[in-house]
């Protein structure tokens, strides 16, 4: 019949879910440490629990050697002759067990030490048991009960063990009360942890997937598949779904009639926003869907190998596409698994203009090519760092007047010379065509002088017409007309 001590060990083992032999070994190790502390001995000590009587016996174990010369440490070795005085059946290489008295001599301090060793061994065994139990269940959804709250952490009872939910695994919209039952995701299992080794989460995307699987029968039976999920707990979740049946609308099945299905999930998540998106194999089409509610103008694949996209939206849609603190585009990129660069139409136009300007050949013309600038003026401009016509054309009159030796009249001269220079470049073909006709060039001034003479005669004619209005008409010959009675 088992002793009372062994029955207590057996009950403790069942409560902690560990092997009773582990607790027995812990008790034996504790007695060994207490005995060594009491005897202050360096001998190799062992202890053994008698299951029937409940007594714990301690021994000093020594290895049997043949001759005294082979004894290196008397605490650990004994000669064959000395060993046979205690046990005649011993042989070389065997072990001699010398009993050590423990009953009635191990005091309170030794008992306290034994207690600490037992608790430590039991905790280690319990932690190993929990680790082996839950390491294969990472990502699984379990029902948990809030056991206590330790600072920012919430401790749950998940059945065979306790679980811890740190602050970063919680949704900012949620708060918990002791005794409340919630669904949590087993995020990871830690072996070397002071507290509970199982870490659970309410912020993992797997929780949203499990809730959809629970609420949407089409997902449960495999007609609708969840292809990707991106979540920022307490803020927004984007979930991409696709249908295997062409007659089943994947998004409509998840939303439900009048939004009943998705509203149930939103209530479970304490009001977290959920975007349900139809999945597409084409990343361009998928990106347009993922950036909803913003309207996308165009999507360009920059680098397929690096999974890099560029998205252009209208100027009024830029803030909506980026989202609050970049949340919308960040979740879309996580959902696609692609890097997304998002730009407005104006930003894209400026970028294209800069690229075109960079590709255009940059011509530079020395100041000596401008006919209207004298050598002295060219030297002044060169001394000021202006050596090309293009640089001179970009300067304002105020900047030119700031140069030493250049006043307002010189600025007008420079402006006229530069304008004439560029005008000659634009009309170069016309200038070359008129250079060959010297007679036409000479005729042009004569025609201009003739036009000026005609202009001088026109006022006289205007005067004659005014005289007619005064009642003194004049004939073409200058004589007055006859008056008829």
Secondary structure, 3 states (H helix, E strand, C coil): CCCHHHHHHHHHHHHHCCCHHHHHHHHHHHHHHHHHHHHCCCCEEEEEECCCCCCEEEEEEEEEECCHHHCCCCCCEEEHHHHHHHCCCCCCCCEEEEEECCCCCCCHHHHHHHHHHHHHHHHHHHHHHHHHHHHHHCCCEEEEEEEEEECCEEEEECCCCEEEECHHHCCCCCCCCCCCEEEEEEEEECCCCCCCCEEEECCCHHHHHHHHHHHCHHHHCCCEEEEEEEEECCCEEEEEEEECCCCCCHHHHHHCHHHHHHHHHHHHCCCCEEEEEECCCCHHHHHHHHCCCCCEEEEEEEECCCCEEEEEECHHHHHHHHCHHHHHHHHHHHHHCCEEEEEEHHHHHHHHHHHHHHHCCCCCCEHHHCCCCCHHHHHHHHHCCCCEHHHHHCCCHHHHHCCCCCCHHHHHHHHHHHHHHHHHHHCHHHHHHHHCCHHHHHHHHHHHHHHHHHHHHHHHHHHHHHHHHCCCCCCCCCCCCCCCC
